[in-house]
Amino acid sequence: MSADNTPQKSTVIDAKKAIFDKIFKENQDLRDRNYELSHTLKNFEELARKREDQQKRFEDLEEGILKADDLYSMTSELQNKLATDFSIPLANLSLIESVKNTIGLELQEIFAPAGYDQANTLTPAMTFISEKDYNRLFPRHQPLVASHPDPILLAQFGPLPKNALPIASAAFVPLISRGRAVGTLNMASPDPDKFIPGTATDAVESLGRKLATIIENTLLMAQLQKLLRTDPLTGLYNRRTLDEVLPVEFARAQRYGHPLSLIMIDLDDFKLVNDRYGHPAGDQVLEETGALISNNLRQHDIGLRYGGDEFTIILPDTNEQQGRAIISKLNKLASAAKIQVDPDNNLAIKLSAGLATFHDGSLTTVEALKKAADKDLYRNKETKKEQQ
């Protein structure tokens, strides 16, 4: 009897063990799945926190640039925030050159006020890209993320210091406002994983749209300012501009120890032109004088109509010898001019010019510079009269 029962007990034990093993394995699998699920959930929570934190940082960045008073403070805020909050050491804006050409002096002033020290920054806050290059690189106005960007795009960051790590990844976001491209937001890092092709760019595209709107509004205001600052007859800037710009250039010259020259120009016997040939002829002489000045300015020179028949030229980074050479050139071109005021008469432009130069602490105020140039002008006019 016992001999018959032994196999039955063994079979029962084996069956129970199998059931136990099965349950144990299922429990183990369940624990493993629970662990994986918990781990995945934790990763999702961590990712959600990171995204929430990143979104908050983007909101802070957008709030900061929206509060900016001008392009300079906006780009400075942008560079600082991207560097400190997003570990993006290289960032700036590029404007399309055609946008720059419509603004001229106003763009320089709203972007680079007195005291701005580009030499102390790693990356220029604003550069320029040609419309041709922009259209080639961004034919569909889509962000471009690359580990080896086009050399034209790399050049937007300016020359990097010798000890700087090479760029390993970069992102370039078109700035679109009202369907029109005004430039790009440029970002780069030595970290190859900072910008990865194929990753979502929604946040930076949103930032780009806000930047584009700010830039466009700023440029529209600058265009309005340009109209208010421009003399309608000659196309040169007016006296208001002199009063605003000369102190800026003077402060910059003082800060960096650069020379600054000021030329004051007065047309000789201009009243006789009006009396003899009429005011339309006088206006023609003024127009031609304005064209003579504007056509012979260097890139950073600023020509202005001071009032009446008086003109002024601001010459940054120009010493006295260079200023005298410019006056000599203008005198030669003026005497060679032929202005047909009526069918029988052609007039040359007769002008006298005075020069004053700030350098090495001389002429310590803007008013002193203007008075010195004016004094030199009238000394030269008196010398001409004595020689006639």
HELIX and SHEET records of a PDB file:
HELIX    1   1 SER A    2  LEU A   66  1                                  65    
HELIX    2   2 LEU A   71  PHE A   86  1                                  16    
HELIX    3   3 GLU A   97  ASN A  101  1                                   5    
HELIX    4   4 LEU A  105  PHE A  111  1                                   7    
HELIX    5   5 GLN A  118  ASN A  120  5                                   3    
HELIX    6   6 GLU A  131  LEU A  137  1                                   7    
HELIX    7   7 PRO A  151  LEU A  154  1                                   4    
HELIX    8   8 ALA A  155  PHE A  157  5                                   3    
HELIX    9   9 ASP A  202  ARG A  229  1                                  28    
HELIX   10  10 ARG A  239  TYR A  256  1                                  18    
HELIX   11  11 PHE A  270  TYR A  277  1                                   8    
HELIX   12  12 HIS A  279  SER A  294  1                                  16    
HELIX   13  13 GLU A  320  ALA A  336  1                                  17    
HELIX   14  14 VAL A  366  GLN A  387  1                                  22    
SHEET    1   A 5 MET A 126  ILE A 129  0                                        
SHEET    2   A 5 LEU A  90  ILE A  96  1                                        
SHEET    3   A 5 ARG A 180  SER A 189 -1                                        
SHEET    4   A 5 SER A 169  SER A 177 -1                                        
SHEET    5   A 5 LEU A 144  ALA A 146 -1                                        
SHEET    1   B 4 ILE A 302  GLY A 307  0                                        
SHEET    2   B 4 GLU A 310  PRO A 316 -1                                        
SHEET    3   B 4 LEU A 260  LEU A 267 -1                                        
SHEET    4   B 4 LEU A 351  PHE A 358 -1                                        
SHEET    1   C 2 ILE A 339  ASP A 342  0                                        
SHEET    2   C 2 ASN A 345  LEU A 347 -1                                        
END                                                                             
